[in-house]
Amino acid sequence: MPSPSSPRIVPLEEAHIPRLLDLFEQSVRRLGPAHYSPEQVEQWARGAHHPGLASQLREHHGWVIEQDDVPLGFATLSDDGHLSLLYVSADHPRQGLGTLLLERVLAAASQMGLGSLTTEASAFSLALFLRHGFLLTGLETVERGGVQFIRHRLHCRLP
């Protein structure tokens, strides 16, 4: 039996999207309960079926970290420097994959000539962003399907 290859980061392509939507939903359903109520997890997971999520994957710069052609996580960045999505498979949390994706986004942002990045982080991903130089600029409350969520608004100046 061949040993698994090392994870690699590739550009996000249309063919990735169905598997990334599944990854998003499973990540939220399996990892979300550590920080969110059952109602919040359910509404958040339903986002995988909202057409806006697939649109973000298509329209923004995106990267997928994969191993043996299986997606382990993904991230997206808009032209104006908004890191809109960063998710890692529920089968691979806290293994450094989020760090690899975030480092790729930061490098791409510099190559794009961006001076800063913004994002909204969940309670689950907040520490990752703070470790990479993002600063908390405030909290915001958003509503999804009648359920409220608090998100952490973050900003990062690029070198």
C-alpha positions as CSV (number, residue, x, y, z in Angstrom):
1,M,0.0,0.0,0.0
2,P,1.6,3.3,-1.0
3,S,2.1,5.9,1.7
4,P,0.1,9.1,1.5
5,S,1.7,12.1,-0.2
6,S,2.3,15.3,1.6
7,P,-0.4,17.9,1.6
8,R,-0.1,20.5,-1.2
9,I,-1.9,23.8,-1.9
10,V,-3.4,24.2,-5.4
11,P,-5.6,26.9,-7.0
12,L,-9.3,26.4,-6.3
13,E,-11.0,25.2,-9.5
14,E,-14.6,24.6,-10.4
15,A,-14.2,20.8,-10.0
16,H,-13.3,21.3,-6.3
17,I,-16.5,23.2,-5.4
18,P,-18.9,20.2,-4.7
19,R,-16.4,18.6,-2.3
20,L,-15.6,22.0,-0.7
21,L,-19.3,22.6,0.0
22,D,-19.4,19.1,1.7
23,L,-16.2,19.9,3.6
24,F,-17.7,23.2,4.8
25,E,-20.9,21.5,6.1
26,Q,-19.1,18.6,7.8
27,S,-16.5,20.9,9.4
28,V,-19.3,23.2,10.8
29,R,-21.4,20.2,12.0
30,R,-18.5,18.3,13.7
31,L,-16.3,21.2,15.0
32,G,-18.9,23.9,15.6
33,P,-20.5,22.3,18.7
34,A,-17.3,23.1,20.7
35,H,-18.2,26.8,20.5
36,Y,-21.8,27.2,19.3
37,S,-25.3,26.1,20.2
38,P,-27.1,23.4,18.2
39,E,-29.3,26.1,16.6
40,Q,-26.2,28.1,15.6
41,V,-24.5,25.0,14.2
42,E,-27.5,24.0,12.2
43,Q,-28.0,27.5,10.6
44,W,-24.3,27.8,9.9
45,A,-24.1,24.4,8.3
46,R,-27.1,25.2,6.0
47,G,-24.8,27.8,4.4
48,A,-23.3,25.0,2.4
49,H,-26.6,24.9,0.4
50,H,-26.8,28.7,-0.1
51,P,-25.9,29.7,-3.6
52,G,-23.8,32.6,-2.3
53,L,-21.2,30.2,-0.9
54,A,-20.6,28.6,-4.2
55,S,-20.4,32.0,-5.8
56,Q,-17.7,33.1,-3.4
57,L,-15.7,30.0,-4.2
58,R,-16.0,30.8,-7.9
59,E,-15.5,34.6,-7.8
60,H,-12.7,35.0,-5.2
61,H,-9.1,34.0,-5.4
62,G,-9.0,30.6,-3.8
63,W,-6.7,27.8,-2.7
64,V,-7.3,24.2,-1.7
65,I,-5.0,22.2,0.5
66,E,-5.2,18.6,-0.6
67,Q,-3.6,15.2,-0.1
68,D,-3.9,12.5,-2.7
69,D,-6.5,14.7,-4.5
70,V,-8.7,14.8,-1.4
71,P,-9.5,18.4,-0.2
72,L,-8.4,18.9,3.4
73,G,-9.2,22.6,3.6
74,F,-9.7,25.8,1.6
75,A,-9.4,29.6,1.7
76,T,-10.7,32.5,-0.4
77,L,-9.5,36.1,-0.8
78,S,-11.3,38.9,-2.5
79,D,-9.6,41.5,-4.7
80,D,-10.1,44.2,-2.0
81,G,-8.3,42.1,0.7
82,H,-11.2,40.4,2.5
83,L,-10.4,36.9,3.6
84,S,-13.9,35.5,3.3
85,L,-13.5,31.8,3.9
86,L,-10.9,29.6,5.7
87,Y,-12.1,26.1,6.5
88,V,-10.3,22.8,7.4
89,S,-11.8,19.3,7.3
90,A,-13.3,18.0,10.5
91,D,-11.0,15.0,10.0
92,H,-7.8,17.2,10.2
93,P,-8.3,20.0,12.8
94,R,-5.4,21.5,14.7
95,Q,-2.8,19.9,12.4
96,G,-1.3,23.0,10.9
97,L,-3.4,23.0,7.7
98,G,-5.1,26.3,8.6
99,T,-1.7,27.8,9.1
100,L,-0.5,26.6,5.7
101,L,-3.6,28.1,4.0
102,L,-3.4,31.4,5.9
103,E,0.3,31.7,5.0
104,R,-0.6,31.1,1.3
105,V,-3.3,33.8,1.5
106,L,-0.9,36.2,3.1
107,A,1.7,35.6,0.4
108,A,-0.9,36.0,-2.3
109,A,-2.1,39.3,-0.8
110,S,1.4,40.6,-0.8
111,Q,1.9,39.6,-4.5
112,M,-1.4,41.3,-5.3
113,G,0.0,44.5,-3.8
114,L,-2.5,44.6,-0.9
115,G,-1.6,46.7,2.1
116,S,-3.9,45.0,4.5
117,L,-6.4,42.2,5.0
118,T,-9.7,42.0,6.8
119,T,-11.7,39.0,8.0
120,E,-14.5,37.9,10.4
121,A,-13.4,35.0,12.5
122,S,-15.4,32.4,14.4
123,A,-14.6,31.5,18.0
124,F,-12.9,28.4,16.6
125,S,-10.5,30.2,14.2
126,L,-9.8,33.4,16.2
127,A,-6.6,32.1,17.8
128,L,-5.2,31.2,14.3
129,F,-5.6,34.7,13.0
130,L,-4.2,36.3,16.2
131,R,-1.1,34.2,16.0
132,H,-0.5,35.5,12.4
133,G,-0.6,39.2,13.2
134,F,-4.3,39.9,12.8
135,L,-5.7,42.4,15.4
136,L,-9.2,42.4,16.8
137,T,-11.0,45.5,15.7
138,G,-14.4,44.7,17.1
139,L,-17.3,42.3,17.4
140,E,-20.3,42.1,15.2
141,T,-23.6,40.3,15.5
142,V,-25.0,38.7,12.4
143,E,-28.2,36.7,11.9
144,R,-28.6,33.6,9.9
145,G,-32.1,32.0,9.7
146,G,-33.3,33.9,12.8
147,V,-30.3,32.8,14.8
148,Q,-27.7,35.3,16.0
149,F,-23.9,34.8,15.9
150,I,-21.1,36.9,17.2
151,R,-18.1,37.2,14.9
152,H,-14.7,38.7,15.6
153,R,-13.7,41.5,13.1
154,L,-10.0,41.4,12.4
155,H,-7.5,43.4,10.5
156,C,-3.9,42.7,9.4
157,R,-1.4,45.1,8.0
158,L,0.9,43.5,5.5
159,P,4.6,44.2,5.3
